[in-house]
Amino acid sequence: MPERHYDVAVVGGGTAGSVAALQAAREGARTLLVERSSSLGGTLTAAAVSAPGVFHAWGRHIIAGIGWGLVERCVRETG
């Protein structure tokens, strides 16, 4: 097997790990994401956590970035 080199290695494909790996790759880093289970998302998917975070508070949108983008995409695709 050929030797591979990575700039960033993320261990754990839960919510934080997946977002960290995605952002590193978007910034151009050669990124490796290692997850021991068969799916990404950690407790968000494995334990069916339906409210991963609060994106609005005090009547305004306070959290954006990759997490918000994933929420928007899920809503678009699943309603």
PDB file as gemmi writes it, atoms N, CA and C in Angstrom:
CRYST1    1.000    1.000    1.000  90.00  90.00  90.00 P 1                      
ATOM      1  N   MET A   1       0.849  -1.175   0.000  1.00  0.00           N  
ATOM      2  CA  MET A   1       0.000   0.000   0.000  1.00  0.00           C  
ATOM      3  C   MET A   1       0.899   1.245   0.000  1.00  0.00           C  
ATOM      4  N   PRO A   2       0.578   2.232  -0.824  1.00  0.00           N  
ATOM      5  CA  PRO A   2       1.410   3.439  -0.871  1.00  0.00           C  
ATOM      6  C   PRO A   2       1.309   4.243   0.428  1.00  0.00           C  
ATOM      7  N   GLU A   3       2.392   4.896   0.771  1.00  0.00           N  
ATOM      8  CA  GLU A   3       2.415   5.743   1.957  1.00  0.00           C  
ATOM      9  C   GLU A   3       1.571   6.982   1.708  1.00  0.00           C  
ATOM     10  N   ARG A   4       0.798   7.376   2.715  1.00  0.00           N  
ATOM     11  CA  ARG A   4      -0.050   8.561   2.582  1.00  0.00           C  
ATOM     12  C   ARG A   4       0.326   9.561   3.650  1.00  0.00           C  
ATOM     13  N   HIS A   5       0.236  10.817   3.298  1.00  0.00           N  
ATOM     14  CA  HIS A   5       0.550  11.899   4.233  1.00  0.00           C  
ATOM     15  C   HIS A   5      -0.648  12.822   4.353  1.00  0.00           C  
ATOM     16  N   TYR A   6      -0.927  13.236   5.578  1.00  0.00           N  
ATOM     17  CA  TYR A   6      -2.040  14.127   5.850  1.00  0.00           C  
ATOM     18  C   TYR A   6      -1.549  15.332   6.639  1.00  0.00           C  
ATOM     19  N   ASP A   7      -2.195  16.450   6.424  1.00  0.00           N  
ATOM     20  CA  ASP A   7      -1.911  17.653   7.209  1.00  0.00           C  
ATOM     21  C   ASP A   7      -2.668  17.622   8.528  1.00  0.00           C  
ATOM     22  N   VAL A   8      -3.875  17.041   8.488  1.00  0.00           N  
ATOM     23  CA  VAL A   8      -4.761  17.014   9.652  1.00  0.00           C  
ATOM     24  C   VAL A   8      -5.360  15.617   9.771  1.00  0.00           C  
ATOM     25  N   ALA A   9      -5.353  15.069  10.985  1.00  0.00           N  
ATOM     26  CA  ALA A   9      -6.050  13.820  11.272  1.00  0.00           C  
ATOM     27  C   ALA A   9      -7.069  14.112  12.367  1.00  0.00           C  
ATOM     28  N   VAL A  10      -8.311  13.778  12.111  1.00  0.00           N  
ATOM     29  CA  VAL A  10      -9.381  13.977  13.085  1.00  0.00           C  
ATOM     30  C   VAL A  10      -9.853  12.592  13.511  1.00  0.00           C  
ATOM     31  N   VAL A  11      -9.829  12.338  14.806  1.00  0.00           N  
ATOM     32  CA  VAL A  11     -10.270  11.057  15.345  1.00  0.00           C  
ATOM     33  C   VAL A  11     -11.651  11.254  15.953  1.00  0.00           C  
ATOM     34  N   GLY A  12     -12.614  10.599  15.366  1.00  0.00           N  
ATOM     35  CA  GLY A  12     -13.993  10.710  15.830  1.00  0.00           C  
ATOM     36  C   GLY A  12     -14.837  11.488  14.851  1.00  0.00           C  
ATOM     37  N   GLY A  13     -15.824  10.832  14.284  1.00  0.00           N  
ATOM     38  CA  GLY A  13     -16.693  11.463  13.297  1.00  0.00           C  
ATOM     39  C   GLY A  13     -18.018  11.906  13.869  1.00  0.00           C  
ATOM     40  N   GLY A  14     -18.007  12.299  15.137  1.00  0.00           N  
ATOM     41  CA  GLY A  14     -19.222  12.881  15.718  1.00  0.00           C  
ATOM     42  C   GLY A  14     -19.464  14.247  15.098  1.00  0.00           C  
ATOM     43  N   THR A  15     -20.372  14.975  15.662  1.00  0.00           N  
ATOM     44  CA  THR A  15     -20.715  16.281  15.116  1.00  0.00           C  
ATOM     45  C   THR A  15     -19.491  17.189  15.032  1.00  0.00           C  
ATOM     46  N   ALA A  16     -18.755  17.324  16.122  1.00  0.00           N  
ATOM     47  CA  ALA A  16     -17.587  18.214  16.141  1.00  0.00           C  
ATOM     48  C   ALA A  16     -16.482  17.714  15.225  1.00  0.00           C  
ATOM     49  N   GLY A  17     -16.206  16.405  15.254  1.00  0.00           N  
ATOM     50  CA  GLY A  17     -15.150  15.849  14.417  1.00  0.00           C  
ATOM     51  C   GLY A  17     -15.457  15.979  12.935  1.00  0.00           C  
ATOM     52  N   SER A  18     -16.690  15.714  12.556  1.00  0.00           N  
ATOM     53  CA  SER A  18     -17.083  15.835  11.150  1.00  0.00           C  
ATOM     54  C   SER A  18     -16.937  17.268  10.659  1.00  0.00           C  
ATOM     55  N   VAL A  19     -17.371  18.212  11.461  1.00  0.00           N  
ATOM     56  CA  VAL A  19     -17.277  19.620  11.086  1.00  0.00           C  
ATOM     57  C   VAL A  19     -15.816  20.059  11.034  1.00  0.00           C  
ATOM     58  N   ALA A  20     -15.003  19.613  11.988  1.00  0.00           N  
ATOM     59  CA  ALA A  20     -13.581  19.964  11.988  1.00  0.00           C  
ATOM     60  C   ALA A  20     -12.888  19.432  10.734  1.00  0.00           C  
ATOM     61  N   ALA A  21     -13.172  18.191  10.372  1.00  0.00           N  
ATOM     62  CA  ALA A  21     -12.570  17.603   9.179  1.00  0.00           C  
ATOM     63  C   ALA A  21     -13.035  18.322   7.915  1.00  0.00           C  
ATOM     64  N   LEU A  22     -14.296  18.627   7.844  1.00  0.00           N  
ATOM     65  CA  LEU A  22     -14.838  19.333   6.684  1.00  0.00           C  
ATOM     66  C   LEU A  22     -14.199  20.702   6.527  1.00  0.00           C  
ATOM     67  N   GLN A  23     -14.085  21.446   7.622  1.00  0.00           N  
ATOM     68  CA  GLN A  23     -13.483  22.779   7.545  1.00  0.00           C  
ATOM     69  C   GLN A  23     -12.011  22.703   7.163  1.00  0.00           C  
ATOM     70  N   ALA A  24     -11.285  21.739   7.713  1.00  0.00           N  
ATOM     71  CA  ALA A  24      -9.871  21.582   7.367  1.00  0.00           C  
ATOM     72  C   ALA A  24      -9.717  21.290   5.873  1.00  0.00           C  
ATOM     73  N   ALA A  25     -10.559  20.406   5.358  1.00  0.00           N  
ATOM     74  CA  ALA A  25     -10.502  20.086   3.931  1.00  0.00           C  
ATOM     75  C   ALA A  25     -10.876  21.289   3.071  1.00  0.00           C  
ATOM     76  N   ARG A  26     -11.875  22.041   3.492  1.00  0.00           N  
ATOM     77  CA  ARG A  26     -12.267  23.250   2.752  1.00  0.00           C  
ATOM     78  C   ARG A  26     -11.130  24.272   2.693  1.00  0.00           C  
ATOM     79  N   GLU A  27     -10.286  24.276   3.731  1.00  0.00           N  
ATOM     80  CA  GLU A  27      -9.151  25.199   3.772  1.00  0.00           C  
ATOM     81  C   GLU A  27      -7.948  24.668   3.009  1.00  0.00           C  
ATOM     82  N   GLY A  28      -8.094  23.483   2.429  1.00  0.00           N  
ATOM     83  CA  GLY A  28      -7.024  22.934   1.592  1.00  0.00           C  
ATOM     84  C   GLY A  28      -6.112  21.928   2.262  1.00  0.00           C  
ATOM     85  N   ALA A  29      -6.379  21.579   3.510  1.00  0.00           N  
ATOM     86  CA  ALA A  29      -5.550  20.600   4.206  1.00  0.00           C  
ATOM     87  C   ALA A  29      -5.892  19.191   3.733  1.00  0.00           C  
ATOM     88  N   ARG A  30      -4.866  18.382   3.562  1.00  0.00           N  
ATOM     89  CA  ARG A  30      -5.097  16.959   3.277  1.00  0.00           C  
ATOM     90  C   ARG A  30      -5.571  16.350   4.587  1.00  0.00           C  
ATOM     91  N   THR A  31      -6.810  15.903   4.596  1.00  0.00           N  
ATOM     92  CA  THR A  31      -7.490  15.578   5.847  1.00  0.00           C  
ATOM     93  C   THR A  31      -7.888  14.112   5.905  1.00  0.00           C  
ATOM     94  N   LEU A  32      -7.635  13.510   7.067  1.00  0.00           N  
ATOM     95  CA  LEU A  32      -8.055  12.142   7.344  1.00  0.00           C  
ATOM     96  C   LEU A  32      -9.050  12.182   8.490  1.00  0.00           C  
ATOM     97  N   LEU A  33     -10.208  11.573   8.293  1.00  0.00           N  
ATOM     98  CA  LEU A  33     -11.221  11.458   9.345  1.00  0.00           C  
ATOM     99  C   LEU A  33     -11.352   9.979   9.681  1.00  0.00           C  
ATOM    100  N   VAL A  34     -11.149   9.634  10.949  1.00  0.00           N  
ATOM    101  CA  VAL A  34     -11.214   8.245  11.400  1.00  0.00           C  
ATOM    102  C   VAL A  34     -12.417   8.094  12.332  1.00  0.00           C  
ATOM    103  N   GLU A  35     -13.298   7.159  12.003  1.00  0.00           N  
ATOM    104  CA  GLU A  35     -14.488   6.902  12.822  1.00  0.00           C  
ATOM    105  C   GLU A  35     -14.615   5.393  13.010  1.00  0.00           C  
ATOM    106  N   ARG A  36     -14.845   4.959  14.231  1.00  0.00           N  
ATOM    107  CA  ARG A  36     -14.900   3.525  14.508  1.00  0.00           C  
ATOM    108  C   ARG A  36     -16.229   2.868  14.157  1.00  0.00           C  
ATOM    109  N   SER A  37     -17.286   3.643  14.095  1.00  0.00           N  
ATOM    110  CA  SER A  37     -18.587   3.047  13.772  1.00  0.00           C  
ATOM    111  C   SER A  37     -18.859   3.152  12.272  1.00  0.00           C  
ATOM    112  N   SER A  38     -20.012   2.677  11.891  1.00  0.00           N  
ATOM    113  CA  SER A  38     -20.342   2.634  10.464  1.00  0.00           C  
ATOM    114  C   SER A  38     -21.016   3.902   9.952  1.00  0.00           C  
ATOM    115  N   SER A  39     -21.197   4.893  10.831  1.00  0.00           N  
ATOM    116  CA  SER A  39     -21.832   6.130  10.379  1.00  0.00           C  
ATOM    117  C   SER A  39     -21.250   7.326  11.114  1.00  0.00           C  
ATOM    118  N   LEU A  40     -21.371   8.476  10.492  1.00  0.00           N  
ATOM    119  CA  LEU A  40     -20.924   9.721  11.104  1.00  0.00           C  
ATOM    120  C   LEU A  40     -22.051  10.337  11.918  1.00  0.00           C  
ATOM    121  N   GLY A  41     -21.711  11.238  12.810  1.00  0.00           N  
ATOM    122  CA  GLY A  41     -22.724  11.979  13.546  1.00  0.00           C  
ATOM    123  C   GLY A  41     -22.734  11.748  15.041  1.00  0.00           C  
ATOM    124  N   GLY A  42     -22.054  10.715  15.522  1.00  0.00           N  
ATOM    125  CA  GLY A  42     -21.996  10.472  16.962  1.00  0.00           C  
ATOM    126  C   GLY A  42     -23.371  10.321  17.573  1.00  0.00           C  
ATOM    127  N   THR A  43     -23.585  10.946  18.736  1.00  0.00           N  
ATOM    128  CA  THR A  43     -24.876  10.814  19.414  1.00  0.00           C  
ATOM    129  C   THR A  43     -26.017  11.447  18.630  1.00  0.00           C  
ATOM    130  N   LEU A  44     -25.674  12.360  17.745  1.00  0.00           N  
ATOM    131  CA  LEU A  44     -26.716  12.983  16.927  1.00  0.00           C  
ATOM    132  C   LEU A  44     -27.444  11.930  16.094  1.00  0.00           C  
ATOM    133  N   THR A  45     -26.700  10.948  15.588  1.00  0.00           N  
ATOM    134  CA  THR A  45     -27.322   9.889  14.789  1.00  0.00           C  
ATOM    135  C   THR A  45     -27.525   8.611  15.588  1.00  0.00           C  
ATOM    136  N   ALA A  46     -26.527   8.180  16.356  1.00  0.00           N  
ATOM    137  CA  ALA A  46     -26.611   6.908  17.073  1.00  0.00           C  
ATOM    138  C   ALA A  46     -27.645   6.932  18.190  1.00  0.00           C  
ATOM    139  N   ALA A  47     -27.817   8.057  18.856  1.00  0.00           N  
ATOM    140  CA  ALA A  47     -28.772   8.147  19.963  1.00  0.00           C  
ATOM    141  C   ALA A  47     -30.020   8.942  19.591  1.00  0.00           C  
ATOM    142  N   ALA A  48     -30.136   9.290  18.310  1.00  0.00           N  
ATOM    143  CA  ALA A  48     -31.312  10.004  17.799  1.00  0.00           C  
ATOM    144  C   ALA A  48     -31.564  11.319  18.531  1.00  0.00           C  
ATOM    145  N   VAL A  49     -30.508  12.056  18.792  1.00  0.00           N  
ATOM    146  CA  VAL A  49     -30.651  13.372  19.408  1.00  0.00           C  
ATOM    147  C   VAL A  49     -31.248  14.297  18.362  1.00  0.00           C  
ATOM    148  N   SER A  50     -32.424  14.832  18.623  1.00  0.00           N  
ATOM    149  CA  SER A  50     -33.123  15.604  17.594  1.00  0.00           C  
ATOM    150  C   SER A  50     -32.894  17.104  17.678  1.00  0.00           C  
ATOM    151  N   ALA A  51     -32.288  17.573  18.734  1.00  0.00           N  
ATOM    152  CA  ALA A  51     -32.051  19.009  18.879  1.00  0.00           C  
ATOM    153  C   ALA A  51     -30.562  19.234  19.171  1.00  0.00           C  
ATOM    154  N   PRO A  52     -29.722  19.233  18.129  1.00  0.00           N  
ATOM    155  CA  PRO A  52     -28.279  19.284  18.355  1.00  0.00           C  
ATOM    156  C   PRO A  52     -27.764  20.601  18.909  1.00  0.00           C  
ATOM    157  N   GLY A  53     -28.523  21.638  18.817  1.00  0.00           N  
ATOM    158  CA  GLY A  53     -28.040  22.913  19.330  1.00  0.00           C  
ATOM    159  C   GLY A  53     -29.045  24.013  19.076  1.00  0.00           C  
ATOM    160  N   VAL A  54     -28.747  25.150  19.605  1.00  0.00           N  
ATOM    161  CA  VAL A  54     -29.610  26.303  19.433  1.00  0.00           C  
ATOM    162  C   VAL A  54     -28.935  27.257  18.462  1.00  0.00           C  
ATOM    163  N   PHE A  55     -29.615  27.609  17.399  1.00  0.00           N  
ATOM    164  CA  PHE A  55     -29.056  28.520  16.410  1.00  0.00           C  
ATOM    165  C   PHE A  55     -29.627  29.923  16.536  1.00  0.00           C  
ATOM    166  N   HIS A  56     -30.689  30.056  17.329  1.00  0.00           N  
ATOM    167  CA  HIS A  56     -31.323  31.356  17.522  1.00  0.00           C  
ATOM    168  C   HIS A  56     -31.475  31.643  19.014  1.00  0.00           C  
ATOM    169  N   ALA A  57     -31.264  32.852  19.397  1.00  0.00           N  
ATOM    170  CA  ALA A  57     -31.488  33.272  20.783  1.00  0.00           C  
ATOM    171  C   ALA A  57     -31.789  34.754  20.792  1.00  0.00           C  
ATOM    172  N   TRP A  58     -32.571  35.172  21.748  1.00  0.00           N  
ATOM    173  CA  TRP A  58     -32.928  36.581  21.887  1.00  0.00           C  
ATOM    174  C   TRP A  58     -33.474  37.168  20.582  1.00  0.00           C  
ATOM    175  N   GLY A  59     -34.211  36.313  19.840  1.00  0.00           N  
ATOM    176  CA  GLY A  59     -34.847  36.774  18.617  1.00  0.00           C  
ATOM    177  C   GLY A  59     -33.921  36.976  17.423  1.00  0.00           C  
ATOM    178  N   ARG A  60     -32.687  36.488  17.504  1.00  0.00           N  
ATOM    179  CA  ARG A  60     -31.787  36.640  16.353  1.00  0.00           C  
ATOM    180  C   ARG A  60     -30.949  35.383  16.134  1.00  0.00           C  
ATOM    181  N   HIS A  61     -30.479  35.263  14.936  1.00  0.00           N  
ATOM    182  CA  HIS A  61     -29.661  34.125  14.523  1.00  0.00           C  
ATOM    183  C   HIS A  61     -28.255  34.318  15.099  1.00  0.00           C  
ATOM    184  N   ILE A  62     -27.787  33.381  15.953  1.00  0.00           N  
ATOM    185  CA  ILE A  62     -26.505  33.586  16.623  1.00  0.00           C  
ATOM    186  C   ILE A  62     -25.422  32.593  16.225  1.00  0.00           C  
ATOM    187  N   ILE A  63     -25.785  31.471  15.610  1.00  0.00           N  
ATOM    188  CA  ILE A  63     -24.795  30.473  15.202  1.00  0.00           C  
ATOM    189  C   ILE A  63     -24.972  30.195  13.723  1.00  0.00           C  
ATOM    190  N   ALA A  64     -23.860  30.201  12.994  1.00  0.00           N  
ATOM    191  CA  ALA A  64     -23.911  29.949  11.548  1.00  0.00           C  
ATOM    192  C   ALA A  64     -22.845  28.914  11.197  1.00  0.00           C  
ATOM    193  N   GLY A  65     -22.184  29.112  10.094  1.00  0.00           N  
ATOM    194  CA  GLY A  65     -21.089  28.229   9.706  1.00  0.00           C  
ATOM    195  C   GLY A  65     -21.565  26.899   9.164  1.00  0.00           C  
ATOM    196  N   ILE A  66     -20.680  25.909   9.271  1.00  0.00           N  
ATOM    197  CA  ILE A  66     -20.957  24.586   8.717  1.00  0.00           C  
ATOM    198  C   ILE A  66     -22.174  23.948   9.371  1.00  0.00           C  
ATOM    199  N   GLY A  67     -22.299  24.063  10.689  1.00  0.00           N  
ATOM    200  CA  GLY A  67     -23.445  23.464  11.379  1.00  0.00           C  
ATOM    201  C   GLY A  67     -24.767  23.977  10.857  1.00  0.00           C  
ATOM    202  N   TRP A  68     -24.857  25.279  10.678  1.00  0.00           N  
ATOM    203  CA  TRP A  68     -26.091  25.866  10.153  1.00  0.00           C  
ATOM    204  C   TRP A  68     -26.319  25.435   8.706  1.00  0.00           C  
ATOM    205  N   GLY A  69     -25.252  25.360   7.943  1.00  0.00           N  
ATOM    206  CA  GLY A  69     -25.367  24.900   6.555  1.00  0.00           C  
ATOM    207  C   GLY A  69     -25.919  23.487   6.473  1.00  0.00           C  
ATOM    208  N   LEU A  70     -25.493  22.620   7.403  1.00  0.00           N  
ATOM    209  CA  LEU A  70     -26.014  21.253   7.427  1.00  0.00           C  
ATOM    210  C   LEU A  70     -27.490  21.236   7.790  1.00  0.00           C  
ATOM    211  N   VAL A  71     -27.892  22.073   8.730  1.00  0.00           N  
ATOM    212  CA  VAL A  71     -29.311  22.165   9.093  1.00  0.00           C  
ATOM    213  C   VAL A  71     -30.126  22.623   7.891  1.00  0.00           C  
ATOM    214  N   GLU A  72     -29.673  23.666   7.212  1.00  0.00           N  
ATOM    215  CA  GLU A  72     -30.393  24.174   6.034  1.00  0.00           C  
ATOM    216  C   GLU A  72     -30.529  23.097   4.957  1.00  0.00           C  
ATOM    217  N   ARG A  73     -29.446  22.366   4.724  1.00  0.00           N  
ATOM    218  CA  ARG A  73     -29.492  21.325   3.694  1.00  0.00           C  
ATOM    219  C   ARG A  73     -30.461  20.211   4.075  1.00  0.00           C  
ATOM    220  N   CYS A  74     -30.437  19.803   5.343  1.00  0.00           N  
ATOM    221  CA  CYS A  74     -31.368  18.760   5.788  1.00  0.00           C  
ATOM    222  C   CYS A  74     -32.818  19.205   5.623  1.00  0.00           C  
ATOM    223  N   VAL A  75     -33.099  20.435   5.971  1.00  0.00           N  
ATOM    224  CA  VAL A  75     -34.468  20.961   5.820  1.00  0.00           C  
ATOM    225  C   VAL A  75     -34.867  20.989   4.352  1.00  0.00           C  
ATOM    226  N   ARG A  76     -33.951  21.440   3.480  1.00  0.00           N  
ATOM    227  CA  ARG A  76     -34.243  21.463   2.041  1.00  0.00           C  
ATOM    228  C   ARG A  76     -34.542  20.070   1.514  1.00  0.00           C  
ATOM    229  N   GLU A  77     -33.745  19.087   1.946  1.00  0.00           N  
ATOM    230  CA  GLU A  77     -33.872  17.731   1.399  1.00  0.00           C  
ATOM    231  C   GLU A  77     -34.998  16.914   2.017  1.00  0.00           C  
ATOM    232  N   THR A  78     -35.331  17.210   3.269  1.00  0.00           N  
ATOM    233  CA  THR A  78     -36.331  16.375   3.933  1.00  0.00           C  
ATOM    234  C   THR A  78     -37.578  17.131   4.372  1.00  0.00           C  
ATOM    235  N   GLY A  79     -37.521  18.454   4.296  1.00  0.00           N  
ATOM    236  CA  GLY A  79     -38.674  19.247   4.702  1.00  0.00           C  
ATOM    237  C   GLY A  79     -38.731  19.385   6.196  1.00  0.00           C  
TER     238      GLY A  79                                                      
END                                                                             
